[in-house]
């Protein structure tokens, strides 16, 4: 079992000091690189990595040696991007269908070409109710994932 680390988010102080839980000085990077700007960049990267790994046991991170972390992050980032693209496409299709349905109901019975006038009255009434219910459902939904 490994020793516990500080729990709260880490941060840099003065560009080179790495601070942890309740202002505890974890380490600093002064003199570890060729330039001050490189030291500051290294400190920022260490802090970013520690904070990004929050919630994972140290043992889990050690088991991911050999580049597996980058591969896993890339895999899930790609999956998220694909899901977002599918969602956006579905949202656009929903909007197009909603507009078409509204237009159809707006012109209901005014044009023989729609075929609506050829439906039995009960079928027409049921189709109208379903269309109106679908419109209400879509317009009431305010959920956005991305």
QUIQUIZI-V960025 format. One record per run of one state. SS is the DSSP state (alpha for helix, beta for strand, coil for the rest). FROM is the first residue (numbers start at 0). TO is the last residue. If there is no record, write none. Layout:
{{SS;FROM;TO} {SS;FROM;TO}}
This chain:
{{coil;0;9} {beta;10;12} {coil;13;15} {beta;16;18} {coil;19;19} {alpha;20;22} {coil;23;23} {beta;24;27} {coil;28;34} {alpha;35;51} {coil;52;56} {alpha;57;62} {coil;63;66} {alpha;67;105} {coil;106;110} {alpha;111;113} {coil;114;114} {alpha;115;117} {coil;118;119} {alpha;120;139} {coil;140;145}}
